Amino acid sequence: MYSAYSSSGVNINEGDRFVKIIKPLIKSTFTKNVLGGIGNFGAFFKIPENFKSPVFVSSTDSVGTKIKVAIASGRHETVGEDIVNHSVNDIAVCGAVPLFCLDYLAFGKLRAKIAKDIVRGLVRGCKKNNCSLIGGETAEMPDIYDINDYDIAATVIGVVEKKRIIDNRNVKSGDILIGLASNGLHTNGYSLARKVLLKKFKLNSYIPELNTTLLNELLKVHKSYLNIIQGVTKNFNVHSISHITGGGIIGNTKRVVPKNLKIKVDWNSWKRNQIFNLIQKTGKISEAEMRKVFNLGIGLILIVSKNDTNRISNYFKRKKEKHFIIGEITK
């Protein structure tokens, strides 16, 4: 007797049902540049016509072990938005605007309702960033993942006019670092955060210093800085921008600073989110380790001329964007 594919733990019918459910959600993200519908072997996207010398910029990432918090809590609608915002930030700091997103979902056992919740987050992130979700892959792999586990990754493709690419060429000694506030951990450092915090607290524990439950804090959506980046680069000369993810402030900012220059940070120039103090205190973690692992309350850093600092700061104040002067570039 021949064995059915379902006997190995893969349910094709559930996959078909999932695709049917999410089609209208995905179509709601389409812009005029999306060609064709859903279901072909490849996705088609027309290059926008208003670029004279377009350069594509891409970023692929995942949300790491933040996914374990979503799985443990049964709340799956935030991780999709997390990964879109994370990847959009990565290309936005290069001067690019997002065009489209491709996602990859892998399950131990595909459940259409959970998968739909994840896609809701992807769709919400794409809409907020004016980005089309034009393709993806869903895999059911019971021999790789436990029955309740899943993972998500996404690629965002954007475009920038060649002459408007933001890199490290204009960074010089004397430039100022302006840090834009994060809303928490974003999508980095969760392996250490979970190891430390879940030994003492339950996810549904109310933490007075956080003014919310640990779960609500850990599932805060990674902030998108796209609009503020587009606004400030349109109005001012920004020398470089870093997105603070795994590796911390120094680890990420040195990627956009010439090797012959140094980054000097005043670590006392802003007040950290309480979640970082809770992690450090609970786990008795060294300051050096905290700086290496977490964003510590700074999600984005702009490197600008000293002469432009006050004008840019006033711009952020008008936009009600929380920010701090956190350091400078030195020889």
N, C-alpha and C positions, 0 to 999 in steps of 0.2 A: 504494500500500500504506500502511495506517495504521501509525504507530509505536506500540509498546507503551510504557506509562509507565516500565517498567524500563529502556528504552533511554535515558531522560533521567537515569538514575542513582538512581531511587527504587524501592525494592523493597518492595511492599506485603506480600508473603508473609512477608518477614523481620520486618516490623512486627507482623503477626498472631502469628507464632511468639513474639516477644518478650512480647507481652501475655499470651499463654497461660502462658508460663514464670513471669512475675512475679505473677500473680493470687494464688497462695497466700501469697507473701511479703507482699504488701500487706494481705491480709485478716488477717494475724497482728497488725497494728497496730490493728485496729478496736476501739473501745470500745463500750459499750452505747448511746452517743449517735449512732453512725453508723446511718443509715437506708438500706436498700437495698444493692445490691451494686455491682460494678464494671461499667461499660459504658454507663451512661446518659449523656445530654448534660451533666448537672450532677450534683454530689455533694450529698447531703443529710446534715445534721448537726443534731441536736436540741439546743437551748440547755439547758445543765444546769439542773436545777430548784432548786438550793440558792442561787441568786442572787436577791436582792430587786430590785436595780437594776443589771443587768448592762451593762457597757460593753465593746464589742469593741475589741481592740487588734491591729494587724496590722503585719507587717514583710515586705518583699521584698528579697532580696539574691542575690548570686552569690558564688562563691569566687575570682573574678578570675583572674589569671594563675597562680595555684597549680595550675590545671587543666593548664597546660603541663608541670608536673613529673609529674603523674599520667600524662599521655599519653606523655611521653618514657620513663618507667620501666615502663609497662605495668601499673601498680598503680592500680586504679580504685575500690577499696572504701572509701577514706577520704573522698573529696570529697563524697559524699552526706551522710555524718555531719557533715562540716564545715558544710555550708550549713544543716542543721537546727539545729545548736547555735548557730551565728551568729545566726540569726533568732529562735530561742527566747530567747537572751540579750537581744536588742533589745526584746522585749516584756516579759520578766521584770523588767527595770529599771524598768518602768512599774507594776509590781505585778501584772501579768497572769499567768495560768497558760495554757499552750498547750492548744488544743483539737484543731486539725487542721492538716495541711500539704498544700499543692498544689505539685507540681514541674513544671518544664519542662526537657526534654532536647532538644538539637538536635545532629545529627550530619552530617558530610560523607557518611559511609557508615554506615548502621546495622549494627552487629554485635551480635546478640542476647546473646552471652556478655559482651561489654564492658558493654552496657547493663544486664544483670542484675547485674554486679558493682557498678555505680553505685547501682542500686536497693537492693542489700544494705546499702550504707552509709546510704541514706535510711531504710530500715526500722530499722536498728540505732539511728540517732539518734532516730527517732520513739518507739521502744520505751523507750529510756532516759529520754526526756522525757515519757512518758505522753501521747503525741500521735498521733493517727490520720492515716495517709497515705491520704486519701480521694479524691484525683483528681490528674490531671496530663496532660501532653501530650508526645508524642514526635514530633519532626519530622526528616525526612531532607532536607537542603538542600545538594546537591552544588555548586551554583553560589555558595553563600555560604561554606561551610567546605571546607578541604582534606580529602582522603579519610580521613585519620587523626584529624582534629580533632573535638572536640565541646565543648559548653558546657552548663552546668547552672545553673538558678536555682530558687528556691523561695520560696513565701509561707507564712508561719505566721500563723494566726489564733488569738488568745487572748481571754480574758475577765477582767475585773476588776470587783469591786464598786465602784460609783461613788465611795463615800466612802473607799475604800482606794487610789485612784489615787495613784501617786508621781510628783510633778513638782517644780518648783523653789519652790513657795510657802512652804515652811518653812525654806528655806536662809537662814542669817543669818551676819553677821560673827562670827568666833570659832569657827565649826564646824570640825571636824577631818576630814581626808581619810584614809581607811583604804584602802590598795591591796591587792587580792587578786592573787596571783601568776598570771601566764600560764605556759603550758608551752612558749612559743616564739613564732613569728611569728603563730600563729593563721591568719587568712586575709588578712592585709594586708601590703603592701609587697613583694610577690613580684616585681613588675616590676624594682624596683631590686635586690633581693636576687639574683635570677637573673642580671641583667646583670653584677653585681660578682663573684659567686662562681663562675659557670660559665666565666668567662674563665680562672680559675686551677685549679679543681677539676672532676673528673667527678662525676656524681651518685653513683656507687658508691664514691667515694673515702672511706676511713676518715679521719676528722679527729680527732686525739688530744684536742684541747681540747673537742670535742663528745662524746667517748667513744662515738661511733657514726658511721655513714656520713652523708654529706651528704644522701642521699636520705631516710633514716629521720628525720633532723631536719626536713627541709622538709615531709614528709608527716605530721608529728604532727597529730593531730586537734584542731581548735579546741575548747577546753574549754567545756563547758556549766556555767554557774553557777546553773542553775535551783534545785536543791535547797538550796544555801547561801543564795540570796536568799530563798526561801520561809521557811527556818528563821529567819534573822536578822530579817526583817520581822515575823514572827509573835511574836517574843520581845522586840523592841526597837523604839524609835521611830527609824526611819531617815529622814532629811530628803530625801535624793535619792540616785540611783545613776547612774553612767555606765558604759557598755560601751565599752572602749577599742579602737576599730577604726581605719580609715583616718582620718588627721588627728591621731593621737597623743593623748597624755594631755590636753593643754590644749585641743586642737581639739574633742574629744568632751565633756570635762567642762564646758566653758563653755556647752554646750547645755542643761545642767540647773542652771545658776546664774544668778540675776537679773543683769541687765546692769549694775546699780549696784554690784556686788560683784566682787572680784578673786580669782583662784586663785593661791595661793602654794605652790609645790612645792619640797621639798627633794630635789633630784635625786641626792643622795648617800645617801639614807636606805634604799636597798635595793641588793642586788647583782644586776646584770643577768645574764640568761641568756647563755651564752657565744656563742650564735649572733649576737647583736647586736654583741658585741665583734669577732667575726670579720668581719662585714659592714663595720663601720666601719673596721677596720684594713686590710682587703684593698682596699676601694674608696676609702680616704682621704676619707671622708665627714665633713662638718662636724657638730659636735654639734647645731647648730640644725636641720640637715636630718634627722638621726636622730630628734630629738624630734618632728618634724613628720610623719614617715612611719610610724614603728614604735611598738608598744606598750611596748617596752623592758623587758618583764618584768612589766608591770602590766596584767592583763586586765580588771579591774573596779575601780571606785572607789566607795566608800560615803561619803556626807557625813553626819556625825552630830554631835550635840551633844558638846561637850568633856566634859560631865559623864558621858556614857554611854560614852566611848571605852574605858576600862579594862574595863568589863563586856563590851562587844562583843568586844574583843580576847581576853578570857578565853574567851568563847564559841567564837571561831574556833580557839583553842588546843585546846579540848576536842574540836572537830570535826577537828583536825589539818589545818586549812586555812591554808596559808602566807599570811601577810599582813604588812603594814608600815604604820606611821604615816608618811605621806609629805608631809603639808602641812596647810594650813588655808585658810579663807576669810577675806578681809580686806576692809576698806572701800576 
